[in-house]
Amino acid sequence: DGPSVAVVGVTGAVGQEFLSVLFDRNFPYRSINMLASKRSAGKEMTFEGRRYVVEELTEDSFNGVDIALFSAGGSISKQFGLAAVEKGSIVVDNSSAFRMVDGVPLVIPEVNPEAMEGIKLGKGKGALIANPNCSTIICLMAATPLHRRAKVTRMVVSTYQAASGAGAAAMEELEQQTREVLEGKPPTCKIFKQQYAFNLFSHNAPILSNGYNEEEMKLVKETRKIWNDDSVRVTATCIRVPVMRAHAESVNLQFEQPLDEGTAREILKNAPGVVVIDDRTLNHFPTPLEVSNKDNVAVGRIRRDVSQDGEKGLDLFVCGDQIRKGAALNAVQIAEMLL
Ligand code: 2RA
């Protein structure tokens, strides 16, 4: 029989999506512990026809747990992640707490499965595997197959990030603000402190001393770690846009080797977890709505970068569901690799 699984942060948007993905993919769990903060403890939920009571997360929550899926913020991962590893659990952590720690695998299963080699269930030894940031996952699902063929030397990314990246409350507030604005009422601004509906703004992550925000530097650093290539030059501008649950990203790639757009399109058509939506006649390209609640990342606007010499530059436009492939699906795919 299968592994015992703990879901940490089960009442959050990603926590709920963990359950949806476990169900959709018929994950062979033996048991599930539904874990959350004291505030949510005691809530009842039904999953796959069984009733569960949400338990308060404590260090003892991981006794006998084989796989612990975490998505409750970095401080909870720091406080309980290593305790779970000590108990012998394999932790798949969706927070940013351990992503850049040397020796912690940062994994997109379709991109760098080799990074978690040797980590398997049943060895009695715990481990921690980090889930990359959503905008990194979505970008690299399309950029990596091309990188593998022609070696990306420079990547410029502009992201258009959905409300879901800031949690369920942000999604609710976007809807509430939209209604309020349409009714001529002042918008409720609790999550982002500014109007979000019919607006967009620089990502709400803290600004660092170099003028980038944390979200942008995650893309820079995580790409280098996942590609195991500290020479690749990456820059990013991350924007929050009034979209519910799917990120969109404009990606410009510069290659070491020539790569024409026809070949690039063929590579992407055959890339796992990627669908090409690139119909110039109908002007039909990826949109957040079209990828929402879906597993695949959609890529389009594939074209030679006219600012580059020869065939060494490409522009792409990528959309992916932030809660699913950007978080929960990627984490469950990592868990599947442990089986
Ligand atoms: C965001 N990627 O979209 C971050 C956190 N999930 O805000």
py3Dmol code that shows the C-alpha trace and the ligand (Angstrom):
import py3Dmol

protein = """\
ATOM      1  CA  ASP A   1       0.000   0.000   0.000  1.00  0.00           C
ATOM      2  CA  GLY A   2       1.033   3.575  -0.694  1.00  0.00           C
ATOM      3  CA  PRO A   3       2.661   6.333   1.318  1.00  0.00           C
ATOM      4  CA  SER A   4       1.122   8.276   4.183  1.00  0.00           C
ATOM      5  CA  VAL A   5       0.807  11.921   3.139  1.00  0.00           C
ATOM      6  CA  ALA A   6       0.503  15.121   5.188  1.00  0.00           C
ATOM      7  CA  VAL A   7      -0.830  18.294   3.576  1.00  0.00           C
ATOM      8  CA  VAL A   8       0.439  21.386   5.424  1.00  0.00           C
ATOM      9  CA  GLY A   9      -1.606  24.522   4.766  1.00  0.00           C
ATOM     10  CA  VAL A  10      -4.520  22.421   3.567  1.00  0.00           C
ATOM     11  CA  THR A  11      -7.101  25.242   3.829  1.00  0.00           C
ATOM     12  CA  GLY A  12      -5.148  27.620   1.543  1.00  0.00           C
ATOM     13  CA  ALA A  13      -5.515  27.925  -2.241  1.00  0.00           C
ATOM     14  CA  VAL A  14      -2.493  25.700  -2.936  1.00  0.00           C
ATOM     15  CA  GLY A  15      -3.404  23.310  -0.105  1.00  0.00           C
ATOM     16  CA  GLN A  16      -6.812  22.745  -1.648  1.00  0.00           C
ATOM     17  CA  GLU A  17      -5.189  22.298  -5.050  1.00  0.00           C
ATOM     18  CA  PHE A  18      -2.858  19.659  -3.581  1.00  0.00           C
ATOM     19  CA  LEU A  19      -5.985  17.627  -2.791  1.00  0.00           C
ATOM     20  CA  SER A  20      -7.475  18.214  -6.256  1.00  0.00           C
ATOM     21  CA  VAL A  21      -4.261  17.082  -7.925  1.00  0.00           C
ATOM     22  CA  LEU A  22      -3.873  14.024  -5.648  1.00  0.00           C
ATOM     23  CA  PHE A  23      -7.405  13.064  -6.643  1.00  0.00           C
ATOM     24  CA  ASP A  24      -7.042  13.845 -10.363  1.00  0.00           C
ATOM     25  CA  ARG A  25      -3.841  11.805 -10.607  1.00  0.00           C
ATOM     26  CA  ASN A  26      -5.139   8.984  -8.446  1.00  0.00           C
ATOM     27  CA  PHE A  27      -2.102   9.353  -6.165  1.00  0.00           C
ATOM     28  CA  PRO A  28      -1.771   6.044  -4.229  1.00  0.00           C
ATOM     29  CA  TYR A  29      -1.738   7.475  -0.687  1.00  0.00           C
ATOM     30  CA  ARG A  30      -2.414   5.158   2.267  1.00  0.00           C
ATOM     31  CA  SER A  31      -3.581   7.971   4.550  1.00  0.00           C
ATOM     32  CA  ILE A  32      -3.780  11.769   4.579  1.00  0.00           C
ATOM     33  CA  ASN A  33      -3.231  14.190   7.492  1.00  0.00           C
ATOM     34  CA  MET A  34      -4.939  17.534   6.908  1.00  0.00           C
ATOM     35  CA  LEU A  35      -2.788  20.114   8.719  1.00  0.00           C
ATOM     36  CA  ALA A  36      -3.241  23.840   9.199  1.00  0.00           C
ATOM     37  CA  SER A  37      -2.826  26.618  11.761  1.00  0.00           C
ATOM     38  CA  LYS A  38      -4.631  26.670  15.114  1.00  0.00           C
ATOM     39  CA  ARG A  39      -7.140  29.036  13.508  1.00  0.00           C
ATOM     40  CA  SER A  40      -8.284  26.370  11.046  1.00  0.00           C
ATOM     41  CA  ALA A  41      -7.922  23.333  13.348  1.00  0.00           C
ATOM     42  CA  GLY A  42     -11.204  21.520  13.900  1.00  0.00           C
ATOM     43  CA  LYS A  43     -12.674  22.391  10.500  1.00  0.00           C
ATOM     44  CA  GLU A  44     -14.246  19.380   8.837  1.00  0.00           C
ATOM     45  CA  MET A  45     -13.689  18.496   5.199  1.00  0.00           C
ATOM     46  CA  THR A  46     -14.630  15.662   2.906  1.00  0.00           C
ATOM     47  CA  PHE A  47     -12.106  14.286   0.459  1.00  0.00           C
ATOM     48  CA  GLU A  48     -12.659  11.324  -1.814  1.00  0.00           C
ATOM     49  CA  GLY A  49     -15.772  10.371   0.145  1.00  0.00           C
ATOM     50  CA  ARG A  50     -14.023  10.415   3.527  1.00  0.00           C
ATOM     51  CA  ARG A  51     -14.523  12.949   6.297  1.00  0.00           C
ATOM     52  CA  TYR A  52     -11.459  14.588   7.796  1.00  0.00           C
ATOM     53  CA  VAL A  53     -10.956  17.010  10.662  1.00  0.00           C
ATOM     54  CA  VAL A  54      -8.216  19.595  10.076  1.00  0.00           C
ATOM     55  CA  GLU A  55      -5.535  19.150  12.739  1.00  0.00           C
ATOM     56  CA  GLU A  56      -3.333  21.857  14.183  1.00  0.00           C
ATOM     57  CA  LEU A  57       0.201  21.621  12.830  1.00  0.00           C
ATOM     58  CA  THR A  58       2.723  20.555  15.497  1.00  0.00           C
ATOM     59  CA  GLU A  59       6.099  18.824  15.386  1.00  0.00           C
ATOM     60  CA  ASP A  60       4.328  15.566  16.235  1.00  0.00           C
ATOM     61  CA  SER A  61       2.174  15.898  13.123  1.00  0.00           C
ATOM     62  CA  PHE A  62       4.842  14.075  11.101  1.00  0.00           C
ATOM     63  CA  ASN A  63       5.151  10.856  13.114  1.00  0.00           C
ATOM     64  CA  GLY A  64       4.855   8.084  10.529  1.00  0.00           C
ATOM     65  CA  VAL A  65       4.386  10.502   7.628  1.00  0.00           C
ATOM     66  CA  ASP A  66       6.151   9.455   4.423  1.00  0.00           C
ATOM     67  CA  ILE A  67       5.519  12.568   2.288  1.00  0.00           C
ATOM     68  CA  ALA A  68       4.709  16.055   3.597  1.00  0.00           C
ATOM     69  CA  LEU A  69       3.448  18.615   1.071  1.00  0.00           C
ATOM     70  CA  PHE A  70       4.008  22.108   2.480  1.00  0.00           C
ATOM     71  CA  SER A  71       2.362  25.316   1.333  1.00  0.00           C
ATOM     72  CA  ALA A  72       1.889  27.496   4.397  1.00  0.00           C
ATOM     73  CA  GLY A  73       4.511  30.187   3.902  1.00  0.00           C
ATOM     74  CA  GLY A  74       8.217  30.327   4.530  1.00  0.00           C
ATOM     75  CA  SER A  75       8.093  30.748   8.298  1.00  0.00           C
ATOM     76  CA  ILE A  76       5.994  27.583   8.752  1.00  0.00           C
ATOM     77  CA  SER A  77       8.343  25.663   6.442  1.00  0.00           C
ATOM     78  CA  LYS A  78      11.338  26.892   8.426  1.00  0.00           C
ATOM     79  CA  GLN A  79       9.644  26.023  11.734  1.00  0.00           C
ATOM     80  CA  PHE A  80       8.323  22.564  10.812  1.00  0.00           C
ATOM     81  CA  GLY A  81       9.999  21.446   7.561  1.00  0.00           C
ATOM     82  CA  LEU A  82      13.235  20.252   9.122  1.00  0.00           C
ATOM     83  CA  ALA A  83      11.333  18.724  12.049  1.00  0.00           C
ATOM     84  CA  ALA A  84       9.398  16.663   9.520  1.00  0.00           C
ATOM     85  CA  VAL A  85      12.660  15.601   7.848  1.00  0.00           C
ATOM     86  CA  GLU A  86      14.001  14.572  11.264  1.00  0.00           C
ATOM     87  CA  LYS A  87      10.949  12.318  11.654  1.00  0.00           C
ATOM     88  CA  GLY A  88      11.867  10.637   8.354  1.00  0.00           C
ATOM     89  CA  SER A  89       9.359  12.434   6.110  1.00  0.00           C
ATOM     90  CA  ILE A  90      10.242  13.562   2.615  1.00  0.00           C
ATOM     91  CA  VAL A  91       9.135  17.192   2.474  1.00  0.00           C
ATOM     92  CA  VAL A  92       8.106  18.874  -0.775  1.00  0.00           C
ATOM     93  CA  ASP A  93       8.154  22.542   0.163  1.00  0.00           C
ATOM     94  CA  ASN A  94       6.293  25.095  -1.948  1.00  0.00           C
ATOM     95  CA  SER A  95       7.703  28.036   0.032  1.00  0.00           C
ATOM     96  CA  SER A  96      10.864  29.952  -0.837  1.00  0.00           C
ATOM     97  CA  ALA A  97      12.485  29.043   2.522  1.00  0.00           C
ATOM     98  CA  PHE A  98      14.989  26.438   1.289  1.00  0.00           C
ATOM     99  CA  ARG A  99      15.037  26.894  -2.510  1.00  0.00           C
ATOM    100  CA  MET A 100      18.484  28.460  -2.687  1.00  0.00           C
ATOM    101  CA  VAL A 101      20.057  26.324   0.060  1.00  0.00           C
ATOM    102  CA  ASP A 102      23.004  24.335  -1.302  1.00  0.00           C
ATOM    103  CA  GLY A 103      22.172  20.654  -1.446  1.00  0.00           C
ATOM    104  CA  VAL A 104      18.397  21.207  -1.478  1.00  0.00           C
ATOM    105  CA  PRO A 105      17.061  20.004  -4.830  1.00  0.00           C
ATOM    106  CA  LEU A 106      14.987  22.656  -6.643  1.00  0.00           C
ATOM    107  CA  VAL A 107      12.917  20.559  -9.055  1.00  0.00           C
ATOM    108  CA  ILE A 108      10.649  20.813 -12.061  1.00  0.00           C
ATOM    109  CA  PRO A 109      10.092  17.131 -12.951  1.00  0.00           C
ATOM    110  CA  GLU A 110       9.974  17.739 -16.723  1.00  0.00           C
ATOM    111  CA  VAL A 111      13.087  19.928 -16.547  1.00  0.00           C
ATOM    112  CA  ASN A 112      15.644  18.637 -14.024  1.00  0.00           C
ATOM    113  CA  PRO A 113      14.484  15.334 -12.496  1.00  0.00           C
ATOM    114  CA  GLU A 114      18.127  14.364 -12.035  1.00  0.00           C
ATOM    115  CA  ALA A 115      18.355  16.950  -9.251  1.00  0.00           C
ATOM    116  CA  MET A 116      16.443  14.640  -6.877  1.00  0.00           C
ATOM    117  CA  GLU A 117      18.309  11.454  -7.786  1.00  0.00           C
ATOM    118  CA  GLY A 118      18.736   9.112  -4.843  1.00  0.00           C
ATOM    119  CA  ILE A 119      15.804  10.489  -2.879  1.00  0.00           C
ATOM    120  CA  LYS A 120      13.245   7.698  -2.561  1.00  0.00           C
ATOM    121  CA  LEU A 121      10.621   6.520  -0.120  1.00  0.00           C
ATOM    122  CA  GLY A 122      11.258   3.583   2.180  1.00  0.00           C
ATOM    123  CA  LYS A 123      14.868   4.402   2.998  1.00  0.00           C
ATOM    124  CA  GLY A 124      13.752   5.634   6.419  1.00  0.00           C
ATOM    125  CA  LYS A 125      15.705   8.814   5.739  1.00  0.00           C
ATOM    126  CA  GLY A 126      13.917  12.134   5.501  1.00  0.00           C
ATOM    127  CA  ALA A 127      14.750  14.755   2.873  1.00  0.00           C
ATOM    128  CA  LEU A 128      13.589  18.157   1.723  1.00  0.00           C
ATOM    129  CA  ILE A 129      12.877  19.040  -1.917  1.00  0.00           C
ATOM    130  CA  ALA A 130      11.978  22.604  -2.877  1.00  0.00           C
ATOM    131  CA  ASN A 131       9.249  23.513  -5.343  1.00  0.00           C
ATOM    132  CA  PRO A 132      10.401  26.479  -7.462  1.00  0.00           C
ATOM    133  CA  ASN A 133       8.506  29.756  -7.522  1.00  0.00           C
ATOM    134  CA  CYS A 134       5.451  29.694  -9.788  1.00  0.00           C
ATOM    135  CA  SER A 135       6.773  32.272 -12.276  1.00  0.00           C
ATOM    136  CA  THR A 136      10.027  30.304 -12.519  1.00  0.00           C
ATOM    137  CA  ILE A 137       8.216  27.003 -13.200  1.00  0.00           C
ATOM    138  CA  ILE A 138       5.977  28.491 -15.869  1.00  0.00           C
ATOM    139  CA  CYS A 139       8.851  30.262 -17.624  1.00  0.00           C
ATOM    140  CA  LEU A 140      11.273  27.319 -17.563  1.00  0.00           C
ATOM    141  CA  MET A 141       8.705  24.788 -18.771  1.00  0.00           C
ATOM    142  CA  ALA A 142       8.943  26.566 -22.146  1.00  0.00           C
ATOM    143  CA  ALA A 143      12.505  27.934 -22.049  1.00  0.00           C
ATOM    144  CA  THR A 144      14.297  24.754 -20.980  1.00  0.00           C
ATOM    145  CA  PRO A 145      13.578  22.532 -24.028  1.00  0.00           C
ATOM    146  CA  LEU A 146      15.069  25.329 -26.160  1.00  0.00           C
ATOM    147  CA  HIS A 147      17.965  25.801 -23.752  1.00  0.00           C
ATOM    148  CA  ARG A 148      18.785  22.108 -23.981  1.00  0.00           C
ATOM    149  CA  ARG A 149      19.035  22.427 -27.788  1.00  0.00           C
ATOM    150  CA  ALA A 150      20.830  25.767 -28.273  1.00  0.00           C
ATOM    151  CA  LYS A 151      22.019  26.898 -24.804  1.00  0.00           C
ATOM    152  CA  VAL A 152      20.407  30.087 -23.570  1.00  0.00           C
ATOM    153  CA  THR A 153      23.040  32.706 -22.744  1.00  0.00           C
ATOM    154  CA  ARG A 154      20.602  35.457 -21.777  1.00  0.00           C
ATOM    155  CA  MET A 155      16.909  35.475 -20.787  1.00  0.00           C
ATOM    156  CA  VAL A 156      14.721  38.552 -20.317  1.00  0.00           C
ATOM    157  CA  VAL A 157      11.344  37.922 -18.678  1.00  0.00           C
ATOM    158  CA  SER A 158       8.379  40.219 -18.107  1.00  0.00           C
ATOM    159  CA  THR A 159       5.668  38.607 -16.004  1.00  0.00           C
ATOM    160  CA  TYR A 160       1.970  39.421 -15.695  1.00  0.00           C
ATOM    161  CA  GLN A 161       1.089  37.678 -12.432  1.00  0.00           C
ATOM    162  CA  ALA A 162      -2.333  36.642 -11.218  1.00  0.00           C
ATOM    163  CA  ALA A 163      -4.002  37.387  -7.882  1.00  0.00           C
ATOM    164  CA  SER A 164      -3.722  33.741  -6.839  1.00  0.00           C
ATOM    165  CA  GLY A 165       0.001  34.205  -6.286  1.00  0.00           C
ATOM    166  CA  ALA A 166      -0.913  36.334  -3.296  1.00  0.00           C
ATOM    167  CA  GLY A 167      -3.402  33.779  -1.981  1.00  0.00           C
ATOM    168  CA  ALA A 168      -7.130  33.140  -1.864  1.00  0.00           C
ATOM    169  CA  ALA A 169      -7.783  36.423  -0.046  1.00  0.00           C
ATOM    170  CA  ALA A 170      -6.254  38.383  -2.920  1.00  0.00           C
ATOM    171  CA  MET A 171      -8.479  36.582  -5.410  1.00  0.00           C
ATOM    172  CA  GLU A 172     -11.517  37.432  -3.275  1.00  0.00           C
ATOM    173  CA  GLU A 173     -10.427  41.055  -3.005  1.00  0.00           C
ATOM    174  CA  LEU A 174      -9.933  41.369  -6.761  1.00  0.00           C
ATOM    175  CA  GLU A 175     -13.497  40.229  -7.294  1.00  0.00           C
ATOM    176  CA  GLN A 176     -14.798  42.501  -4.516  1.00  0.00           C
ATOM    177  CA  GLN A 177     -12.900  45.540  -5.832  1.00  0.00           C
ATOM    178  CA  THR A 178     -14.154  44.935  -9.363  1.00  0.00           C
ATOM    179  CA  ARG A 179     -17.760  44.971  -8.139  1.00  0.00           C
ATOM    180  CA  GLU A 180     -17.137  48.048  -5.985  1.00  0.00           C
ATOM    181  CA  VAL A 181     -15.544  50.009  -8.828  1.00  0.00           C
ATOM    182  CA  LEU A 182     -18.360  49.105 -11.212  1.00  0.00           C
ATOM    183  CA  GLU A 183     -20.875  50.231  -8.596  1.00  0.00           C
ATOM    184  CA  GLY A 184     -19.008  53.517  -8.178  1.00  0.00           C
ATOM    185  CA  LYS A 185     -17.939  52.613  -4.638  1.00  0.00           C
ATOM    186  CA  PRO A 186     -14.419  53.125  -3.226  1.00  0.00           C
ATOM    187  CA  PRO A 187     -12.443  49.865  -3.683  1.00  0.00           C
ATOM    188  CA  THR A 188     -11.522  47.789  -0.602  1.00  0.00           C
ATOM    189  CA  CYS A 189      -7.730  47.723  -0.513  1.00  0.00           C
ATOM    190  CA  LYS A 190      -6.588  45.446   2.329  1.00  0.00           C
ATOM    191  CA  ILE A 191      -4.257  42.990   0.568  1.00  0.00           C
ATOM    192  CA  PHE A 192      -2.301  45.242  -1.831  1.00  0.00           C
ATOM    193  CA  LYS A 193      -3.052  48.675  -0.282  1.00  0.00           C
ATOM    194  CA  GLN A 194      -3.896  49.984  -3.748  1.00  0.00           C
ATOM    195  CA  GLN A 195      -6.573  49.507  -6.342  1.00  0.00           C
ATOM    196  CA  TYR A 196      -6.076  46.281  -8.267  1.00  0.00           C
ATOM    197  CA  ALA A 197      -9.245  46.129 -10.373  1.00  0.00           C
ATOM    198  CA  PHE A 198      -8.822  47.802 -13.797  1.00  0.00           C
ATOM    199  CA  ASN A 199      -5.228  48.472 -12.802  1.00  0.00           C
ATOM    200  CA  LEU A 200      -1.819  46.794 -12.647  1.00  0.00           C
ATOM    201  CA  PHE A 201       1.280  47.457 -10.593  1.00  0.00           C
ATOM    202  CA  SER A 202       4.835  46.377  -9.914  1.00  0.00           C
ATOM    203  CA  HIS A 203       4.748  43.052  -8.014  1.00  0.00           C
ATOM    204  CA  ASN A 204       4.068  43.536  -4.296  1.00  0.00           C
ATOM    205  CA  ALA A 205       7.232  41.633  -3.188  1.00  0.00           C
ATOM    206  CA  PRO A 206       9.768  43.696  -1.180  1.00  0.00           C
ATOM    207  CA  ILE A 207      12.254  45.782  -3.175  1.00  0.00           C
ATOM    208  CA  LEU A 208      15.935  44.826  -2.685  1.00  0.00           C
ATOM    209  CA  SER A 209      18.997  47.077  -2.586  1.00  0.00           C
ATOM    210  CA  ASN A 210      19.620  46.520  -6.308  1.00  0.00           C
ATOM    211  CA  GLY A 211      16.174  47.889  -7.170  1.00  0.00           C
ATOM    212  CA  TYR A 212      14.769  44.484  -8.141  1.00  0.00           C
ATOM    213  CA  ASN A 213      11.949  42.955  -6.110  1.00  0.00           C
ATOM    214  CA  GLU A 214      12.221  39.512  -4.495  1.00  0.00           C
ATOM    215  CA  GLU A 215      10.009  37.938  -7.140  1.00  0.00           C
ATOM    216  CA  GLU A 216      12.356  39.075  -9.925  1.00  0.00           C
ATOM    217  CA  MET A 217      15.465  37.851  -8.148  1.00  0.00           C
ATOM    218  CA  LYS A 218      13.786  34.460  -7.579  1.00  0.00           C
ATOM    219  CA  LEU A 219      13.536  34.087 -11.360  1.00  0.00           C
ATOM    220  CA  VAL A 220      17.185  35.100 -11.780  1.00  0.00           C
ATOM    221  CA  LYS A 221      18.584  32.807  -9.075  1.00  0.00           C
ATOM    222  CA  GLU A 222      16.263  29.830  -9.448  1.00  0.00           C
ATOM    223  CA  THR A 223      16.875  29.630 -13.212  1.00  0.00           C
ATOM    224  CA  ARG A 224      20.625  29.378 -12.643  1.00  0.00           C
ATOM    225  CA  LYS A 225      20.169  26.673  -9.995  1.00  0.00           C
ATOM    226  CA  ILE A 226      17.663  24.618 -11.995  1.00  0.00           C
ATOM    227  CA  TRP A 227      19.773  24.830 -15.166  1.00  0.00           C
ATOM    228  CA  ASN A 228      22.905  24.294 -13.085  1.00  0.00           C
ATOM    229  CA  ASP A 229      24.431  27.153 -15.055  1.00  0.00           C
ATOM    230  CA  ASP A 230      25.743  30.219 -13.227  1.00  0.00           C
ATOM    231  CA  SER A 231      26.780  31.794 -16.526  1.00  0.00           C
ATOM    232  CA  VAL A 232      23.290  32.360 -17.894  1.00  0.00           C
ATOM    233  CA  ARG A 233      22.314  36.003 -17.655  1.00  0.00           C
ATOM    234  CA  VAL A 234      18.722  36.571 -16.523  1.00  0.00           C
ATOM    235  CA  THR A 235      16.756  39.721 -15.846  1.00  0.00           C
ATOM    236  CA  ALA A 236      13.075  40.081 -14.997  1.00  0.00           C
ATOM    237  CA  THR A 237      10.314  42.582 -14.354  1.00  0.00           C
ATOM    238  CA  CYS A 238       7.384  41.151 -12.412  1.00  0.00           C
ATOM    239  CA  ILE A 239       3.998  42.870 -12.577  1.00  0.00           C
ATOM    240  CA  ARG A 240       0.765  42.048 -10.723  1.00  0.00           C
ATOM    241  CA  VAL A 241      -2.235  42.149 -13.070  1.00  0.00           C
ATOM    242  CA  PRO A 242      -5.999  41.820 -12.430  1.00  0.00           C
ATOM    243  CA  VAL A 243      -6.243  38.153 -13.478  1.00  0.00           C
ATOM    244  CA  MET A 244      -7.492  35.388 -11.150  1.00  0.00           C
ATOM    245  CA  ARG A 245      -5.220  32.330 -11.254  1.00  0.00           C
ATOM    246  CA  ALA A 246      -2.879  32.087 -14.242  1.00  0.00           C
ATOM    247  CA  HIS A 247       0.383  33.893 -14.876  1.00  0.00           C
ATOM    248  CA  ALA A 248       1.449  35.179 -18.270  1.00  0.00           C
ATOM    249  CA  GLU A 249       5.090  35.828 -19.165  1.00  0.00           C
ATOM    250  CA  SER A 250       6.875  37.438 -22.095  1.00  0.00           C
ATOM    251  CA  VAL A 251      10.214  35.651 -22.553  1.00  0.00           C
ATOM    252  CA  ASN A 252      13.116  36.786 -24.722  1.00  0.00           C
ATOM    253  CA  LEU A 253      15.913  34.250 -25.249  1.00  0.00           C
ATOM    254  CA  GLN A 254      19.431  34.698 -26.635  1.00  0.00           C
ATOM    255  CA  PHE A 255      21.241  31.501 -27.636  1.00  0.00           C
ATOM    256  CA  GLU A 256      24.809  30.353 -28.014  1.00  0.00           C
ATOM    257  CA  GLN A 257      23.838  28.218 -31.035  1.00  0.00           C
ATOM    258  CA  PRO A 258      21.489  29.257 -33.863  1.00  0.00           C
ATOM    259  CA  LEU A 259      17.869  28.143 -33.357  1.00  0.00           C
ATOM    260  CA  ASP A 260      15.271  29.087 -35.961  1.00  0.00           C
ATOM    261  CA  GLU A 261      11.642  29.588 -35.013  1.00  0.00           C
ATOM    262  CA  GLY A 262      10.425  26.560 -36.981  1.00  0.00           C
ATOM    263  CA  THR A 263      12.744  24.243 -35.091  1.00  0.00           C
ATOM    264  CA  ALA A 264      11.847  25.962 -31.829  1.00  0.00           C
ATOM    265  CA  ARG A 265       8.154  25.414 -32.522  1.00  0.00           C
ATOM    266  CA  GLU A 266       8.736  21.709 -33.193  1.00  0.00           C
ATOM    267  CA  ILE A 267      10.773  21.342 -30.001  1.00  0.00           C
ATOM    268  CA  LEU A 268       8.008  23.012 -27.979  1.00  0.00           C
ATOM    269  CA  LYS A 269       5.296  20.899 -29.618  1.00  0.00           C
ATOM    270  CA  ASN A 270       7.134  17.827 -28.325  1.00  0.00           C
ATOM    271  CA  ALA A 271       7.992  19.252 -24.921  1.00  0.00           C
ATOM    272  CA  PRO A 272       6.334  17.496 -21.930  1.00  0.00           C
ATOM    273  CA  GLY A 273       3.748  19.572 -20.099  1.00  0.00           C
ATOM    274  CA  VAL A 274       3.694  22.206 -22.851  1.00  0.00           C
ATOM    275  CA  VAL A 275       1.042  22.994 -25.450  1.00  0.00           C
ATOM    276  CA  VAL A 276       1.716  25.346 -28.381  1.00  0.00           C
ATOM    277  CA  ILE A 277      -1.030  27.891 -29.086  1.00  0.00           C
ATOM    278  CA  ASP A 278       0.421  29.962 -31.901  1.00  0.00           C
ATOM    279  CA  ASP A 279      -2.083  30.753 -34.638  1.00  0.00           C
ATOM    280  CA  ARG A 280      -1.073  33.974 -36.392  1.00  0.00           C
ATOM    281  CA  THR A 281      -3.943  33.838 -38.885  1.00  0.00           C
ATOM    282  CA  LEU A 282      -6.546  33.839 -36.132  1.00  0.00           C
ATOM    283  CA  ASN A 283      -4.373  35.910 -33.763  1.00  0.00           C
ATOM    284  CA  HIS A 284      -4.938  33.084 -31.257  1.00  0.00           C
ATOM    285  CA  PHE A 285      -2.225  32.907 -28.621  1.00  0.00           C
ATOM    286  CA  PRO A 286      -2.070  31.766 -24.969  1.00  0.00           C
ATOM    287  CA  THR A 287      -4.308  33.520 -22.468  1.00  0.00           C
ATOM    288  CA  PRO A 288      -4.586  33.104 -18.688  1.00  0.00           C
ATOM    289  CA  LEU A 289      -8.231  32.058 -18.955  1.00  0.00           C
ATOM    290  CA  GLU A 290      -7.417  29.342 -21.470  1.00  0.00           C
ATOM    291  CA  VAL A 291      -4.813  27.697 -19.172  1.00  0.00           C
ATOM    292  CA  SER A 292      -6.668  28.181 -15.865  1.00  0.00           C
ATOM    293  CA  ASN A 293      -7.331  24.907 -14.002  1.00  0.00           C
ATOM    294  CA  LYS A 294      -5.248  23.040 -16.597  1.00  0.00           C
ATOM    295  CA  ASP A 295      -1.988  21.132 -16.201  1.00  0.00           C
ATOM    296  CA  ASN A 296      -0.129  22.279 -19.304  1.00  0.00           C
ATOM    297  CA  VAL A 297       1.769  25.498 -19.826  1.00  0.00           C
ATOM    298  CA  ALA A 298       0.803  27.175 -23.113  1.00  0.00           C
ATOM    299  CA  VAL A 299       3.364  28.895 -25.338  1.00  0.00           C
ATOM    300  CA  GLY A 300       2.894  31.057 -28.413  1.00  0.00           C
ATOM    301  CA  ARG A 301       4.113  34.221 -30.190  1.00  0.00           C
ATOM    302  CA  ILE A 302       7.147  32.126 -31.163  1.00  0.00           C
ATOM    303  CA  ARG A 303       9.220  34.374 -33.400  1.00  0.00           C
ATOM    304  CA  ARG A 304      12.783  35.232 -34.278  1.00  0.00           C
ATOM    305  CA  ASP A 305      14.036  38.163 -32.226  1.00  0.00           C
ATOM    306  CA  VAL A 306      14.660  40.814 -34.885  1.00  0.00           C
ATOM    307  CA  SER A 307      17.031  42.663 -32.566  1.00  0.00           C
ATOM    308  CA  GLN A 308      19.460  39.712 -32.597  1.00  0.00           C
ATOM    309  CA  ASP A 309      21.938  38.767 -35.371  1.00  0.00           C
ATOM    310  CA  GLY A 310      21.280  35.550 -37.257  1.00  0.00           C
ATOM    311  CA  GLU A 311      19.038  32.988 -35.634  1.00  0.00           C
ATOM    312  CA  LYS A 312      20.292  33.428 -32.093  1.00  0.00           C
ATOM    313  CA  GLY A 313      17.291  35.073 -30.521  1.00  0.00           C
ATOM    314  CA  LEU A 314      13.644  34.107 -29.945  1.00  0.00           C
ATOM    315  CA  ASP A 315      10.634  35.766 -28.332  1.00  0.00           C
ATOM    316  CA  LEU A 316       7.881  33.723 -26.664  1.00  0.00           C
ATOM    317  CA  PHE A 317       4.684  34.314 -24.709  1.00  0.00           C
ATOM    318  CA  VAL A 318       3.878  31.768 -22.018  1.00  0.00           C
ATOM    319  CA  CYS A 319       0.812  31.234 -19.806  1.00  0.00           C
ATOM    320  CA  GLY A 320       0.411  28.754 -16.955  1.00  0.00           C
ATOM    321  CA  ASP A 321      -1.945  28.110 -14.062  1.00  0.00           C
ATOM    322  CA  GLN A 322      -0.180  29.539 -11.004  1.00  0.00           C
ATOM    323  CA  ILE A 323      -1.923  27.345  -8.423  1.00  0.00           C
ATOM    324  CA  ARG A 324      -1.688  24.138 -10.465  1.00  0.00           C
ATOM    325  CA  LYS A 325       1.527  23.754 -12.499  1.00  0.00           C
ATOM    326  CA  GLY A 326       2.940  26.800 -10.734  1.00  0.00           C
ATOM    327  CA  ALA A 327       2.600  25.101  -7.333  1.00  0.00           C
ATOM    328  CA  ALA A 328       0.428  22.063  -6.485  1.00  0.00           C
ATOM    329  CA  LEU A 329       0.813  19.951  -9.639  1.00  0.00           C
ATOM    330  CA  ASN A 330       4.583  20.421  -9.719  1.00  0.00           C
ATOM    331  CA  ALA A 331       4.819  19.367  -6.057  1.00  0.00           C
ATOM    332  CA  VAL A 332       2.653  16.267  -6.549  1.00  0.00           C
ATOM    333  CA  GLN A 333       4.683  15.326  -9.640  1.00  0.00           C
ATOM    334  CA  ILE A 334       7.767  15.487  -7.425  1.00  0.00           C
ATOM    335  CA  ALA A 335       5.976  13.233  -4.910  1.00  0.00           C
ATOM    336  CA  GLU A 336       5.154  10.782  -7.725  1.00  0.00           C
ATOM    337  CA  MET A 337       8.843  10.537  -8.524  1.00  0.00           C
ATOM    338  CA  LEU A 338       9.436   9.283  -4.976  1.00  0.00           C
ATOM    339  CA  LEU A 339       7.162   6.272  -5.423  1.00  0.00           C
TER     340      LEU A 339
END
"""
ligand_1 = """\
7
2RA
C 3.359 35.468 -6.445
N 5.020 33.783 -6.995
O 2.799 35.224 -7.505
C 4.499 34.614 -5.933
C 4.127 33.828 -4.731
N 3.300 32.739 -5.030
O 3.046 36.426 -5.739
"""
view = py3Dmol.view(width=600, height=400)
view.addModel(protein, "pdb")
view.setStyle({"model": 0}, {"cartoon": {"style": "trace"}})
view.addModel(ligand_1, "xyz")
view.setStyle({"model": 1}, {"stick": {}})
view.zoomTo()
view.show()
